[in-house]
Amino acid sequence: MTMIRNTLCLAAMALVHAAQAAQGPQVLAVDASTPAPAPLSGHIQMGTAVAPGGHVLGINSQYLTRDGQPWLPVMGEFHYSRSPADSWEAELAKMKSAGINVVASYIIWNHHEEKEGKFDWSGNRDLRRFIQLANKAGLEVWIRVGPWSHAEVRYGGIPDWVVDAMPTRQDDPQYLKYVDRFYREIAKQVDGLLWKQDGPVIGAQIENEYNLAGPGRGAQHIATLKSMAVKAGIDVPFYTVTGWDQTLYPSGEVVPVFGGYQDEPWATSKTELPPKETYAFRFDTRVSGDLGAQTRATQQGTAETDMDRTPFLGAEYGAGLPAMYRRRTLVSPDDIASTLPVQMGSGVNLMGYYMFHGGRNPVGMTTMEESTRTGGYNDTPAINYDFNAPLGPDGQQRDVLAYLRPFHYFMNDFGARLAPMTVHKPSLVPADPADFLAPRWSVRSKGEQAFLFYNGHVRQYALPAQKQVQFAVKLDGQAVTLPRQPVDIAAGSYFFWPINFDMDGYRLQYATVQPVARLERGKAGSVYVFAAQDGIAPEFALDAAAGACLKTQGKAANADGGVLVQGIQPGLDAALTLDCAGKRPVTVLVLSQQQARQMAIGQLQGERRLVVSDSQAHFANGRLVLRSSGKPAFRAAVFPVLPLPLKGSTALQASGRDGLFQVVEATLPSQELAVTARKLRAAQPVPPIKIGGNAKAAIQPDAEVFGNSAAWELSLGTTRPKGVDGALLEIDFVGDVARLFDGTRMVDDWYYNGQLWQYGLSNLPARERAALTLTVLPLRADAPIYLPKEHRPAFNGQAQVAELRGVKVTPVYRVEIGR
């Protein structure tokens, strides 16, 4: 069916292109002139919102507020109990540098009370220290207190001894007694760190994916849990619940948060899924398809009837996806980043990701992963929780992070403008998520100011290019058509453009580039940073007053009572400047799409600076940290320029200028880190994969079957190589399930899906020479599982495959600028 659908779509696209060529330019129209309704306030009962210093957080029916101003934060999930405690400070700094404002984390009950009455808040479970380090990094914190989390943990995180002895997820007195004790333990950990105590904890999520109805359940149970949390001392400005899959909650007591994933690893299909509505703008609902709730509802949820009374907040938009046993998805950076314009253009006013940082399950008396053997809907790796996240379990920066940052920086600097804007539906929209012919776009506006959002990418499906396009946007008191001449929008493009965008008193009528950030330069004025899109020429339309103050590298011409600037070449020099008497000067910088994805913004030597580098860049304690896997040479362009001589690593050198930027370079001694693989035993035939579990689909093989795995001894030089910041063991294999052992202790595992498996050697005890054992369970040619077609092994007539294609240790180099 998928092949037939694609063939029909391609044929239809060809007809559309032919029609477009015959008819000439297509003008896409939207009426965004309806005034935004005034937000409702005072009807949502949250916790203490005023901090001792006078700062106030608030909420109304449309958006969050900070000190009375609209606030659009970016939130990323990072599970402290799944990461080494000694890595937290660096990893939180990386998240902050990526434009994350709020770190969210489940407090997974069975990670803390695996044995009844024996709470463990130490080491990797030290919630208090994690929150303190988040505060040091400049992050707010949203705790997800459960008691049921899901999080791909056995019983959703509720301890075995609770599940064995009593009903759960309802107002059962015995169950509530133990939940109350758990909440009180959490309250002890966060005491002194709450917003009302000048701390960073601003929110608490109650339960998760809750749609159970009946006596002692439903909205009443959520009300009970919130009351218990408040009584225990968890007093925060915001209380939320997940809003999908017909969730039930007491309206006005908690606020729903939403999400959407680019695929469904929990699905049972062994082939590509139909187009996900995560890629389609939503005008009438906030729920984006099936998000994998493990219970099924029979009644309408509260979130559907609460839309006019609550803001559109997100908590679980996929920044990556996990590989589950029966369905092993692997998403690309474009698959993830293209959903950003969709969510923003659909009205999201808190951009929350799950997961932003990968991890590994702690191993206690047992591994505690979700499994069909213990009634879970899915089989997941025993230890690994990589999630294909922007930051990997060992702090690896994945390509997708660079694609997301420009959107985050925009929300950081201009979210107050976007948050009060109303979503407007174009006159022509796709009929459904599988309609690839109608362009996908929307406008958010307030008065004459607006942003136009466009998406032409859908995972695993080819959308057509849009030929000779102009957008006609009717605003309150004005109509804007952009760009000045029709343009072709390439297939796969996604972006947003500003309309009537204020730049320190200069009006930009529109631009065909994305606003990213504003840098304050004191007496030198300000710098507005924009990002170009490949294939679309930058075009700036200024009103007459701004045009009279213009100096530009491009071509300026009078047009429609203003000035049109074209011919700008993206790069590191000023694209244009605006400087008139009585106004502060403004410099406009237009980066290429590639440069925007190499950009990082943060505090460096006392000033907010912009850095462009192909290395992994983040800021920590006023310093710039550059890291590189396998490449000892570094180059970074820094603006504003740094005072000389440079402070930082001894290898640093200032090597001149590139436009407005200072170029800094360093080359470290190259390291060769050895690893050898010696085969211990060949794979034996494995039985057919069983069908079963709640999903009636492929389930992970029984434990005894893993004895049929092929095995190799991996000999390492050292687990703590000198002269590098770290070392990643990279394992390239083909098979079903691979496991890594230190002696007989399993330290990591992986479901084959085509993604390179990496393991940080710093997770091992320090040893000068070390040996690990790798096992690979064969993958059967008839395995009833989903693998991305580009990574499906070539069996070449064999019944099964278990191969080690390569193994190496990659050094991670690091330099610092500013100390």
N, C-alpha and C positions, 0 to 999 in steps of 0.2 A: 504493500500500500504506500509506503514511504516513497519508493521509486516512482510509482504512478503519479503521486501527488506532486513530486518535484518536476516531473516531465510536463504535467499540465501547467504548473506555475511558470515554467520556462517558456512554454508556448504562449501563455497569456502575456508574459512580460514582453515578448517579441512583438505581439500585436499592439501593446500599449506604446512601446517605443516607436513603432511605425506610425501610430496615430499622433503621437506627440510631434514627430518630425513633420507630419502633414499639417498639423494645426498651429505650429509655432509655439511661442512661449506659453507656459501654464502659470497662472496666477493663483496661488493658494491663499484663501481668505479666512479671516477670523474676525468676529465682532467681539472685541474686548473692552467695549465702552461702558458696560454695566458697572456702576460703582461698586466697590467692595463693601459688603455689609459690615456694620460695626460689630466688633467681636463681643460676645457675651462674657461676663466675668462674674465671679463671686458664687457660682453654683457648683464648683468642684471643690470638695473638701480634702485639702492636702494637709501636710504637716507644717512645722515651723519653717517659715521662709526667710526670716530676717537673721542675718549673721551679726555677731557682736560689733563688727566694724561698720555696720549699717548697710551692707550690700544685701539686696533683696532679689530672690527668684520668684517668678510668678507664672501663672498659666491662665489662658482664656480659651475660648472655643476655637481659636484659630492658630495660636502659636504660644511658645514659651517666651518669657521675658526675663531680662537681667537688668536690674536697677531701672526698671520701667521701660526699657527699650526692647524691641523684638530681638529674639535670640534664636539662632539656628545652629545648634551644635552638631558635631560629628562624633559618633560614639563607636568604639571598637571593642569587641569581646576578646578577653585574654584571661585564661584560667590559670591563676597563680598556682593551684595545686597540681597542675600538669606541667610545670616548668621549674627548673632548678632555682632555688632562692637566690643564689649568688649571681644569677643572670638578670634578675628583675629590673635593677636600676638601669642597665643599658637598654633593655628591651622596651621599657616604658619611655625612655628618652627617644628611641626610634619611633615609637608611636606618636609621640608629641610632635616630632619633626615631620611626620607624614601628614600633619594637619588634624590629627585626632585631638578632641577636646576632653572627651569623657571616656574612661576605661570602664567597661562593664565586665562583671565576672559572676558566674554561678558560685554559690557557696554550697558545694556538693556534700550533702549530709554524710554519706558513707565514707567520704574521704576524711571526715573528722571524728566520727563516732562509729567505727567499724565494729567495735565491741561495746555492748551496752554500758553506758556510764563512764566510759574511758575516752574523753575528748582529747584530741591531739591538734593543737594550734602551733606546732613547732616546725622548724625547717621549712620545707616546701609548702607547708600548710599554715604558715604564719600570716594569717589575713591582716593582722594589725600592721605588721611591717610592710606588707605589700601596699596597703593604703597610704602609709607614711611616705613610701618611695614614689607613689603616684603623685602625691601632693608636692613632693620635691621636684618632680618633673613638670609641674604645672598642669596636671590633669585633675578633673573632677572624677568622682567614682560613683557608679551605679551598681549596687549590690543586688544580686538576684537570689533571694533567700529561700526559694522553694516553698515548702519542703520537697515537692517533686520538681525536679529540674529537667528531666530527660537527659540532654547533654550526652547521649549515647553511652550512658552509664547503667549498670544493672539496676533494675527496678526504679529507674529515673533518679537514682541517688538515695532513695530511702533505704536504710540499712536492712540487711537480711533479717535480723532479729525482730524488727518491727513488722515486716511483711509476713513473717512466719506466724506471728502471734495475734494479729488484729486486723480489722478493716483499715484501709488507708484512703486518703483523698476525700474525706467526708467528716462531718461533725460527730465522729465517734469519740466519746469521752476518754477512752484509753489512749487512742491515737493522739488526740489533742494534748494530752498530758505530756507526751514525749516531744511533740512539736513545740510546745511551750518551752520546754527545757532547752531545746535546740535554739529557738529564737533568743532566749535569755543568754545563752552562751555567745551567740553572735553579737548581741547588744554589748556584752562585756568587751569584746574585741574592738568594736567601733566606738566605744565611749571615749569622748574627747576628740573624735575625728569627724563628728557630724557637722553639717553646714551651720547649725545653730551654735556650735562650739568653735567656729572659725575653722572647721575642717573641710575636707573635700567631698564627703559623702552626701550627695544631693538627691539620690533616688533609690527606691527599693522596688523590685518586681516581686509580686506575690504569685506563688505557684507558677504553672506554665501550661499552655495549650489546654486550658480547662474548659470542657464543655459537658461535664457530667450533670445530669438533671436528676430530680427525685428527692425524697426526704433526706435532709442533712447534707444535701449537695447543692449544686447550682450557685446562684448569686449569694445565697445565705452562707455557703462555705467560704467564699472569698471574703465576705464581710467579717466572718469569724476570724479568719487568718489575719486580716488587716488589723482588727481590734487587738489581737494577741501581739502582733508585732509592735504596735504603738505602745501597748501596756508594758511590753518587755523593755522598751527604751529605744526602739528603732524609729525615731522621729525625724522625718526627712521632708524636704519640700515637695517631692513627687512620689506618688505610688502608682505603679502600672501593673497591667496584666497583658498577656499576649492576646491579640484581638482576632486571630483567624480561626477557621474551622468551627464556626458557630459558638464561639466562646460565651460564657455566661459570667456576669459580674454585676455588682450593685452600682448602677449608674450614679455618678456624682461622688463616689467614694474612691474609685480608682480610674485610671485612664488607659485605654487600650493602646498597645503598640503593635506595629505590623511588620511584615517582611515579605520576601519573595526570593526564590532560588532559580538559578538558570537551568537546572535539570532536577531530576528527582532520584537520588541514589536509593531511596526507599521504595521506588516503584518496582513492579514485577516484570516489566517489559524487557525483552532480550534484544530489542532494537532501538533505534533513535525514537525519541518521543515526538509527538506533534509540537508545533511551535508554542513556546511558553508565553503566557500572557505577561510575564515579567518584562517582556520587551515591548509591550503595548501600553500606551498612555491610558490612564484610568480617569474617567470623568464622573462616574456614578457609583463607584465602590472603592474601598481601600484594600480589600482582600485580594491578594494575587495568587489565586489557584491553591493547589494542595501543598501545604507546608509540612506534611508528615505527622500530624497529630495522631497519637496511637489509640485514641478513643474516637468514636463516631457519635455525632449528635443527631437528634431527630427534630429539633426545633430551631427557630430563627435565633441567632445570637444577638447579644446586646450591642455589639459594635455596629451592626447594621442599622439599628434604630437610634444610635447615639451620634451619628455623623455630624449633625448640626450643633452639637453641644461639646465636642471634644476636638482638639487639634489632630492633624494627621502626623503621628509620630512613628518612627521606624526603630526597630531593634534587631531584626534578623534579615537584613538584605545580604545575600551571599557574597562575601568577598573571596570565596573559594567554595569548593564542595568536597565532601569526603568520598573515599572509595568504600562502598559496602560490599559484602561478599558477592551478592547476586548481581549487583549493578555498579560498575566501576567507572564513574564519570571522570573526565579530565577536561577542565575548562581553560580557555585561552584568556589572555589579558583583555582582548576585545570583548569576549563573552561577558566579562564582569563589568568593565568600564562603560560599555554602551548602555548599561541599565541606569547609570547615574543621571543623564539627561531625562530619562523616562521618569525616575522617581521624583526628581526635582520639578519636572514639568507636570507631574500629577498632583503636586501639592505637599509632598513630604516636608515637614518642618523640624524633624530630628532625623539625621541620616545615621542609622545604626547598623553595624555589620556583625555578622556571625560567620566564621571566626575571622578576626583580624590577625591573630597570632596563633600558630599551631602549638601542639604540646605532646606530651606522652602521659598515659595513665600511671598514677602511682601504683605500686604493687604492694599490697598488704598481706593479709592472710591468703588472699587469692587475687587474681586479676579481677577487675570490676567492670569490664566492658559490657555493653549491651550484647545480648546473645539470644538466639532462638532457644537455646537449651534452658534458659531461665525465664522463658515466656516473652522475651523481647520480640519486636517485630522484625528486627534486623540482626545480622551478624556483622560485627565490626572487629577490627584488629584488637588483640588483647591489650597492647600497649600503645601503639602509634595513634596519634590524633593530629596528623599533619594538616588535614583539611584543605590542602593546596592553598593555604592562606598566604596573604601578602608577606607576612613574616613567618618563616618556618620554625619548627620546634627548636632549632639551634640558632635562631636569630638570622637565618638566611633571608636576604631581601629578594623576593621574587619579582619578576618583571611587572606583574600587575600593579605592584605598589607605585611604580613610576607613572603608570597610566592614571591612577586614582588621585595622586597628589594635587594636580592643578584644580580639580573640582573641590577638593577639601580646602585649599587655600582660598578659593573664591568664597566658600561658605564662611570661613573664618573672618574674612575682611568685608564681605558684602552681604552676608546672610541677613543682617538687620533690614536690608532693602527688600530682599526676596520674601522673607517670612510673612509680611502682611499682604502680599499680593495674592489675588484670586486667580484660580485656574479657569481658562476659557477654552471651549471646544471648537475646533475649526469646523467650517461648513461641510468639509469632506473628511471623513475618518474611516479607517478600516472597519469592515463589517464584523470581524472577529480576529483573534490572534493569527489565524492562518491566511488572512487577506494580505497579500504582499504587494498589491497593486496601488492602493491608496497610500499616499505619503503619511508617515507617522510623525506628528508634531503637535505642539501645543504652545499656548502663551499664558504667562502669568503677568498680571498687571495691577497697578494701583494708580488711578488718575492717568497721567500721561507717561508714566514710567512703566517699563515692561521688560521681560526677557522672553526670547523665543527659543524653544527647545526642539531638537530634531534627533531622530534615531533611524538609521538605515541598516542596522545590524540585528540579526536574529541567529542565535547559536544553531549551527549545523544546517542552516537554510540560507540560500542566496536571494537577497532582496535586489530589486532592480536599481540601477542608477536613475536619478531623476533629472530629466533633460530640460534645460531652459526654464528654470524655476525663478519666480519672484514670490515674495510673501507680502500680502496686503493686510495690514493690521489696523483695525479701527479702534482708536482709543478714545478716552473721554476728552472730547474737544479737538481731536486731531486724528488724521489718518496718515500712516507711514507705510511706504512701499520700499522694500529692500530685497536685494541690493539695487543699485540704480539701473543696471542692465541685467537681464536674466543670466543665470549661471547654471552650469551642470554640477550636480551633486553626485559624487562617485558612490557606487555601491559600497555599503559597509561604513559610510561616514556617520558620525554622531557628534553633536556639538550644541552649544547654546550661544546666542548673540544678544547684546544689550540694545535697548531702545530708549532714547532720552535718558542717557546715563550721565549723571553729574560727576564731574571731575574737579573738585574744589572750586565750584562756581562756574566752570566752563561746561557748556552742554554739548555732549556727543549725541547727535540725533540718532545715529545707529552705527554699528560697526559689524563687519563680517569676520570678526575674530572674537575669541573668548576672553572676557576679563578674568584675571587670575588673582591679583594682589595689589595692594597699595603700600608703598614704603614711604614713611615719613622721613624727610631730610632736613627738618628745622628751617634755617634761613634759606637753604637751597630749594625749598618747596617740597614737592612730593613727586613720587614716581609711580605711574600706573603701569602695571605689567599685563600684557595680553598674550594669548597663544593663538597662532595661526593654525589652520587645518590644511593638511595636504590637499592640493587640487583646487583650493578656493583662494583667490587673490585677496589680500587684506584691503579693505575699503573703509575709510572713516568719513562720515558725513557730520560736519560741525555746523552749529547755527552761526548766523552772521557775526554775532558778538564774539564768539570764540574764534571764528575764522579770521577776524581782524588781528588776532594775537598770535597767529600761527607762523611757525618756522618748521619746515619739513624736508626730509630727504626724498620724499615722493613728489608726485605731480598734483598740484592743487588747482582747482578750477571752481568758479562760482556756479552754483546750481540750486535752483528752487529756494532762493533767499538764504542760502548758506554756502558752505565751502565743502567740496568733495575732494578727498585726498586718496589718490591711487598710486600704484607703482612702488609701494613700500616693499623693501626686501627684508624679510625677517632676519634677525641677528642680534648681536650683543651691543649695537650702537643705538643711539636715540633715533626712533622712527620719526617723531615730531615733538616739538616743544610748544607750549602755550605760555606767553609771557606778556602781560599788560600791566600798565601802571595801576596800582591800587589792588592788585591781586597777587597771590602767591604763585610763583611759576610752577608749571606742571610739565614733567617729562614723560613721554609715552615710549615704552619699550615693547616691541613686538618680537616675541621669540618664535622660532620655528616649532613645528609639532614635536620634533625630536628634542630640541633644546628644552621645551616645556616639560618633557618627560625625564629630563636629566636634572631638573631643577629641585632645589631644596631651599627652604626659607626658615631662618631661625636666628637666635641671638648669638652673636660672635663678637667678642671683645667689646661688649657694652653697647652694641648697635644691632638692629635687625637688618640682616644681610641676605642677599640672594646668591646662591651658589649654583653653577652649572657644571656638572661633572659626570663622566660615564662610570665613576666609582659609586659605591653605595655610601651615601652621605647622610649623616644625621648630626644633630647638635646636642651637646650634653654639658651642663654646668658652664655655659658661656664659651665652649670650645666647639670647633667643627671636627668631626671624626669622619675620616674616609676609610672605607674598608673595601677590599677587593679579593675575590676568590680566584687564586691562581695567577694573578697578574701583579707583579711587584712595582709597576710604574703607575704613578698617579698624576693627573692633571685636573685642575679645577680653576674655573673663572669665578672671581668673587667681586660682588658689588654691594655697597661702596668699597673702595679700595682699602686695604689694611695699612696701618702704619708700619714703616720699616725701621729696624730689621724685623723680620717675621719671628713670631713666637711659636713654638711647637716642636715637632719632631726635628731632629738635627739634619735630616735629609732634605728639608724644605728649601725651595729656592723661589724667589720672585723672578719670573722670566719675561716680564714685559706686560703689555696691555693688549686687549682685544676689545675694541670699542670702548664702552664705559667700564669694562671689567679689568681687574688685575688678574693675571695668569700666575698660578702657583703650581709648581711641579715638584715631584719627589720620586726617586727610584731607590728601592730597598734591595738588599742582597737577595738573590733568588734562592729558593729552598727546594730541594728535591726530597720528597718524603716517600719512602718506599713501602710497598706492601706486596706480598707474594701470596698466591693461592695454591694450595696443594689439595688435590681431590682425595677425600677420605672414602667415599663410597658412591656408587652410581645409584640413580633412582630405580625404584622397583615399580611395577605396574600398580596403579591405584584403582580402586573400584569406582563405578559410576557415581556421580554426585547425586545425593538424595534430594528429593522434593518433600518439603514439609513446612513446619512452623506455622505461625499465624497467617503469614502471607501466602502459604501454599506454593512456595517457590524454592529455588536452590538454597540449600543450607550448607554451612561450613562442614567439612568432613569431621568425623569423629576423631578424638585425640589419638587413638591407636593408628590411624591412617598416616599420621605424620612420620611414623617410623619408616615409611617408604620413600622419604625425601632423599634427594641427592645431598651430599655434604662436602664442604671444603674447609680446610684450616686456613685462616688468614693470619699471616705473620706480619706484625707491625714493628717498626723501629722503636717508637715510643708513643705514648698517649699524650705527652705534653711536649711537642717539638719546641725548641728554643728559637727565638727570633721571629716568631709569627704570633698572630693574635688567636689563632685557633687552627684546627685541622678537621676537614670533613672527609669521612670515609664514604666514597661514592660507589654504589653497587649497581651494576647494569646486568639485570638478569631477565630471563623469560621463564615463566612458570605460573603456578597458582598462588601459593602463599610462601613467602620467604621469612625466615626467622634468624636472628642474630643472637649468639650466646657468648657470654663470658664464663667459661667453665660450663656449668649446667644451669646457670642463671640466664634466663632470656632477658635481653636488654632492649630489644626492639623487634618489630615485625611489620610486614608490608604485604598488601594485596597488589599483585601485578596489575598495572593499568597503563603502562607506557611512560609514567613519570619517573624521573631519576630518583632513586632512593638514596638519601644522604643521612649520615649519622655522625654527630659531633663527638670526637674522641674525648673531649673534656668531660663527657658523661661517665667515663670509666675511671677507676682508681688510677692514680699516677704510677706509671711503670715505665722503666727504661726500655724493656722489650715486652711485647704483649702478643698474645695469640687469641683469636676469636674463632668461633665456629659458625659458619653460614650453612643453613639448610634451605633447600628449595623443593617444595612439594610440586610434583608434576601437574601441569594443566592438561586435562583431557581435551582432545579435539572436539568431542561432543558435549563439552561443558555447557549447561543451560544457563549461562550468565551473559551479561552485557559487557562488552569491551568496545572502546572507541574503534571504529573500523580501521583507522590508520595505525592502530597498535595491536590489532589482532595478529597473533603469530602465524607464520607460515609453517604448517605442520608437515608439509611435503610427504604426505601419505602415512606419517607416523600417528599412532594412537594417542601419544602424549608427548609433552616437551618439558624439560627442566634443564635450563642452560645458564651458565654464568658467562656472559659475554665479555665482561671486563670488570675490574675493580681497581681503584686508585685512591690515594690520599691527596686531597687538594689543600694546600696551605691557604690560610686567610691572612692577608697582609693588612696593616693598619698604620695610618699616620694621623697626627692631630695637628690642628692649627689653633694657636691661641692657648695660653696657659696663665 
